[in-house]
């Protein structure tokens, strides 16, 4: 089965039921009404921009219309179609429309700069791009030079001259299913990751893999028709979408929340009667801090139906979960491990019944196998550290147009994750470190080489090393160890100002002026720096800007 058939099934069986809700919170609304008052407003003003909803039948028809729009432009099976949108009600119908047309969906990170957008569009051979108003400023400088992109569809108001109005055009297209037969082995999607250099790689997946993610997610979290899933992370990420696949398989409602403030999350859970919530570590930390400080009063919210909180995308501090269970003792807790090369979360899974193993990422997930291996690919003895390798139906086909990188990570049916781990006597896996120097901050991957290259363009800097330091809220922060040129002076404020050209999430949050240690072969000794600055303690983040 392919996942478009699940959508069509849901449209037949549950056509008029709400499947997706988009919530757009605001400071003004927080100051204007309480959640109880807003519930009354919501019932009498369903067109209020705060909340939009869509039925399963509407979802399927919108997907069909977009598929038929693509086909009307002569797109052939396998054509790559990029999606550059913030989370919104249009996102998933566009994604499924691409699949229904037999094309390949290519979601792009909404944090990408203009040049990163250009690079990824070219890497994936994207011929059609769908983008929203938040990206006009980044598209303007590159729109005229995207040689491969033949068509650009715009979703929103104030369309730029170089794009076509997607919302208007789909209204002229049929809402009937397009005449395209899909097979499980057909290529379905390209997601982006990065290698040791920090440049994105294009990860190719087929329909069989996408459907397997539905089965894995539903098996792990037991979604039923009565569940309501609160989705906060971006849909371009495999994690968010593959967790939502459990809702797709069970035919249940999901809520897209565009905001991460604790009161917004708790209000959405209350108003939409959410039962399952996936959080990143910083968001869970913020909720606990707000409750414990008295900034949020749980008596103002109705949360009795909330049954499961799960976390992924980064290591989870056990202390955080212990705090969580004190405030929410009735919650089930789970964590999932995965990567884009394995279609997101679930290849390793803790399980709600294993709360006593908090700190572990779990055991192999449903339909998955896992091994801990040495550099020769042999299993290491129980308890010893090695590289985590996984095998299952969601393993990528390849890195698109990069056979060398594919051969480095795929060994037969096994995907070598690059994460160092150990397994205890009960078969539970614990992450120890990463083979590569990727920093995971608030669920986002930061690549030190990119930040180092940028900082080295400063005339006052002789050498620089970027490392991850532990942080109680974000998991890790990027710290820049900077060696200045002889005879020059520089302040942290100057470095912070210089880094304003970087996207906010890439800016170093701690600046350290010191000589950068290198070994005899010229390589930076990052283990020395980590030992020096993070051994035995947490480093508080110095937020820049």
N, C-alpha and C positions, 0 to 999 in steps of 0.2 A: 504493500500500500504506500501511496505518496501522501504527504500531509495536506495537499489541496483537497483530497477526497474526504479528509476529516472535516474540513470547512464546509464542503458541500453537504455532508451528512448532517452536521449541526444545523445548517440552514433549513434542511428538510424537517428535522425532528423538533427543533426549538426555534423556528424562524422568527417569531415576534419577541422572544426573550432577549433582554439586554446582555450583550457579551462583552462590550468594552465601554468604559467610562473614562473620560479625560477630566482631571481636576486641575484648575489653574488658581492656586491660592494667591493672596496678596496681603501686604501689610495693612492696606486700607480696610479690607474686609475684617481682618483681625480686630481692628480698632472700632469697627462699626457695630458688629453683632456677635453674639455668642453662638456656639454651634447649635444650641436648641432653637434659637431664633432663626438661624439660617435654614434649618430644616423646614420651617414653615415657608420661608421665601422660596426655597428650592421647589417645593411642591406646587407653587402657584406661578412660578416663572421658569419653566423648563428650558427656555432659550437663553437663560443667563449665561454669559461667557465663562463664569466660574466653573460650570459643569456642562460637558457635552457627552452624549451617549450614542450607542449604535447597537442595533440588533444583529443576530446571526444572519438573518436574511439580508439586511442592509450591508453587512460586511461582505457577504458573498457577491452581492450585486456590484458593489463598488470594485471589488477585485476583478470581476468579469469585465466591467467597463474599462478599467485601466489595461487589462490584458488585450482587449479588442482595440484600444487606442494604439498600443504598441504594434499589434498585427497590421493595423491600417497603414502604418508607416513602412511596411515591408520588412519588419524585423524577422530574422530567421532564428531557428532553434539554436540556442547556445550564445546568442548575442548578450553581451555584458551590459547591465543597466545599473548605474550607481544610485544610491540613496544617501542624500545629505540633508537630514531633517532632525530637528529636535523631537523628543517624544511627543506624539500628537495622535489624534484619532485617525489621521490619514496614513500613518506609517505602515501599519500591518496590512491594510487593504492594498497598498502599493506593492509591498513585498510579495503578497500572495498573487497579485496581478502579474507581476514579473514571472513568477513560477508557472502560473496558468498559461502564459504565452509561450512556454518552453524556453524562456530566456534564463539568464543567470543573474541572481540578485547580488549586488556588491555594496553592502552597507559601509559607510565611511564614518570614522570617528569625528564627532562634531567639535572636537578640540583642535583638529588639524588646522595648520596655517595654510595660506594660499599655496605655498610651494609644496607642502605635504599633500594637499588635495591634488595638485597637478601630478606629482610623482605617482600617487596611488592610482589615479585614473589611467595614466599611461601604462603602469605596471600591469594592471588588470585588463587592458584593452577595452576599456569602457567606451561605448558608442553613444549611450543615452544617459543623461544625468537628470535626476529629480532633486530639486533643492528648495529650501524655504527662505523666508525673509531674513532670518538671522545670519545668513551666509552671503548676502549680497556684497557686503564690504570685502569679503575674502574672494568672491568670484569675480568682481569687477576687474582686478588687475590681470587675471589670467584667462578670462572668458574668450578673448579673441585669439589666443595662442594655443588652445586645446585642439590640436590637429585631429585626434582620433574621435573626439566627441562631436557627433553630427547633429544631435538634438538635445536641447535643454528644456525641461519642463519645470515651471515654477508653481509652488503651492503656497498661496497667500495673497496679500494685497500689495499694491505698488510694484507690479511686475517690472523688472529691468528690460530694456529694449532687446537684449540678445536672447531672451527666453520666451517660451510660449506659456499661455495660461492653462495649466493642467486642469484646474477645477472646472473651467468653462468647457474645455475640449471633451472631457470624459462624459459630459451631459449629452453629447451627440452620439455616444457610442452605445452599442447594445449591452444590456445587462444579462444577456444569455451567456452560458458557458462557451468559451471559445473552442473551436474544433481542433484541439491539440491533445494528442494522446501522450501521456507521460509514463515513463518506466522508472522503476526504483534505481536503476543504474545511471540514469541521466544526470548530468552535472546540474547542480541546483544553485550553489552559492559560493561566493568568495568572501572570506573574512581576512582581516589583516592582523599580522603579528609582527614581531621584529626579532632580528638576530643579534649577534654580538656587537655589530656595528651600530645598531639602533635603527637601521633603515627597515621599513616595513617589508614583510614578505606576504605574498598573496596565497592564502590557504584555500585549497579547492575541496569542496564537499559535494556529495551526491544526494539524491532524494532518499535513498535507503538510510543514509546517516541521519538525516533530519527526522525521519520517522522513528528511528531507534531512540533518538533523544526524547521524543514524546513518551515512549514506553518506559524509559529509564526514570524520567522525572515523576511520572504518575505512580510508578511502583515504589519510589522512595518516599513520596509525601502523601500518597493516598488520596489525591484530589477526587472529590465526588461532585455531583451536580449542585450540591448545596454550598460548596466552598466559594469564597471570593478572595482572589489573589491580589494583593497590593504590590504593584510593580513600580519601583522608583528608579532603578538604574537605567542607563540609556539602552534603547532597543538595538543600536548598532552592535552592541556587545553580545557575544554568544550567551553569556551567563543570563542576562535578563530574558532574552527571547526563549532560551531553552527551558527556563523555569516556567515561563508562560505556556510552553507547549503542554504542560500538565493540565492547564485549563482548557486548551484546545481539545485534548483527548477526552476529557471528562465532560465537555460541553458546559463549563461553568464560567461565571463572570470574572473579569479582571478589571482593575482600576489603574490607570496611568496617572501618577501624581507628579506634577512638575514643581517640585520643591522638596527640601529636605529638613526644614525646621521641625523640631520636635512637636510643636503644637499643630503644625500642618499634617504631620504623619498621624498623630493621634486623632485629629479631627476627621481625616479621611477614613480611618479605621471605624470610627464611630458612625459617621454618616452613611457609609457604604456597607457597613456590617462585615468588614473584612475578617477573614478567618486565618489567612496565611500571609505572612509578611516576610519578605527577604530584605535584609539590611546589610550594609557594609559596616565595618567596625566603627568608623567615625560617627555614623548616624546612631548606632546603638549607644555609643559613648555619650553623645549629646543628649539623647533621651534620658539616660540615667542621671546625667549631671543636672538637667533641667528639673527632674523630679526631686532629686535629693536636695537641691538648692531652694526648692519651693517656687521656682519660676513657672512650673507646670503643676497644676492640681489635678490629680487623677479623678477626683470627684466630678470634674466638669466633662468627663468623657464616659462613654459606655463601651467597655472592652471585653465583656464576658464571653462573647462569641469567638474571640481571638484565640486560636488553638495552637498555632505553630509559628515560631520565629526561627528563621535560619539565616546563616551568614556564610558568605563565600568571598572569593576574589583575593583574599590575603590571609595570612596566619591569624588565628583568633586567640587573644590572651585568655587563658582559663579564668583569670581573676574577673574579667568582664562578664563571663557567663555566670560565675558565682554571684556577682552583684545582681545580674538580671533575674536570676531565680529567686533571690530574696524579695524582689519587688513583684515579680510575676511568677509565683510558684506553680501555677496551674499550666504554664506554657510548656509545650513540647519544644525541644531545641534540637537543631541539626546543623551540620556543616557539610559542605560539598567541596571537593577539589576537582579542578579540571583546567583545561587550557583550550585555546581556540583550535588547536590542532586535533583535539579530541571532541570537538563540538561542545565546548563549554563544560558546565558542572556535571558531576555524576560518575566519572570514571572511578573516583574513590569517594566513599560516602560514609559518614559516621553512623547515622541511623538514630532515630529518636529514642530507641531503647538503650542506647549506649552513653547516656549522660555521664556515667562514671568514668568514661574515657575522654573527657574534655581535655583538649590539648592535642589529641590525635586528629588526623584528617580522616581516619576511618579504615575501612576495608574496601576491596574492590566492589564497585557498584554493580547494579543489576545488568547482566550481560557482559560484564567486564572482568578482566584478569589483571593482576599486577605482580611485578617482581622488583626486587632490589638487587642491582647488579654492579659488578666491578667494571674497570675500564676495558676488560676483555669480553664483557657481556655475560659473565658467569655469575650465578646467584651467590651473594655473600652470605656468610653465616648469620643466623638469627641474632639481632641486636647490633650488628655492625652497620656502618654507614656505607651507602652506595648510591647509585643513580636509580631513580624511580623510572620504571618502564611499564607501560600499560598496553593492553590489547583489547579491542572490542569493536562493535559495529560503527562507532562514531569516529574512528581514526580517519584522518584526512586521506584523500587520494594522493596528494602531492603538494609541494609548493609550486604554484603555477609558474611555468617558464624558468624553474630553478632546480634542475636535476641534481646538482651538486649538494645544495642545501637539503634536498629531499633525502639523499642517500645518507647524510649525516645524522638524520633524526629517525628515519624509518629503517629498521633492520628486520626484514621479513614482514610479519604481521605486527611487530612490536614497535611502539612509539616511545622513543627515549626522550624523557621530558626535560632533561637538563637540571632537574631538582634533586638535591641530595636528601636522602631519607633513611630511616631505620624502621625495622619492624619488631614489635615486642613479642613476648611469648604467646600472646593471644591472637596474633595475626593483625594487630592494629598498626597502622603506618603513621609515623611522625616525621614531618619535614624538619630538616636540620639546617640546610643552607641551600643556596642556589649556585649551580656551577658557574653561571654567568653573573655579571655584576648588576643585573637589573634591580632597581629599587622599586618596591611596591608601596606607594603612598596613597592612602585613602582609596585603595582598589584600583588606582591607575599605575601603569608601568612607566617609570622614568628611566631613561637610558643615559648613563653618565657620559658616554662619549660625545653625545650631542651637546650636552651642557658644557663639557670641557672645551670642545671646539669653539663654542661661542665665547666663553670667557677668555680663551687664548687670543681672541681678536682685540682685547684691550691692551693698549700700548704699555701699560704699567705692569702687566702680568708676565712673569717669566715662565712659570709652570703652574699646573693646577691638577688636582685630583678630586673627583666627586665620588663620595661614598654615601651609603645609607646609614643613618643613625636611628636607633629605636625611639619611638614617640608614643606616648600613652593613648593618643587619640587617633592618629593617622596610621599607626603601625610602624612606619618609617618616615623620615624626612631626608631630603637631599642636603648634604653638607659639602661645601666647597673648601678644600684645603688649598690655599693660594700662596705661592711663592712669588714675591715681588722682585722686579729687576733691581739690581744694586743701585743704591743711592736715591731711589724714588720713595715717596710716601703715598699712602692711600688709606682711606677709611672704609669701614663697612658700609657707611651711607653711600659712598661713591659706587661701590660694587652693587649695592641694591638698586641705585638709580640706573646703572648700566644694564642691569638685568631686566629692567622694565620692558625691554624689547622682546623678551621671551614670553610665551604664554604663562599665565599666572602659575599653573600647576607645575611648570618646569623650573621656576625660579628657586635657587638654593635658599633654604630657610635658616641655614647657619653658615656663617663665614668665619673661617679660621685662617689666620696668617701664620704660615710656617713653611719651612723647607719641605719640598715634596720628596719623599724617599724613593729611590729607584735602585733596582738590583744591577749587577754587573752587565746584564744584557740590555739595560735601558728600560725595563718594564717597571711601572709604578708598583710599589709594594703596598697594595691596598689592605692586605691582611694586617700589616703593621699598623696602619692608620685605624682600622676598625678596633684592633685590640687597645689602642691608645685612647680612643674616644668613646667607645661604647661598652667596654668590658665592665660587667658588674653593676651597671646603673642605666637608668633611662635618661635621655637627654631631652630637656624641654625645648620645644620648637620656638625659634625666634621668627615670628611671622613677619615677612617683608611685604609691606603694602597690603 
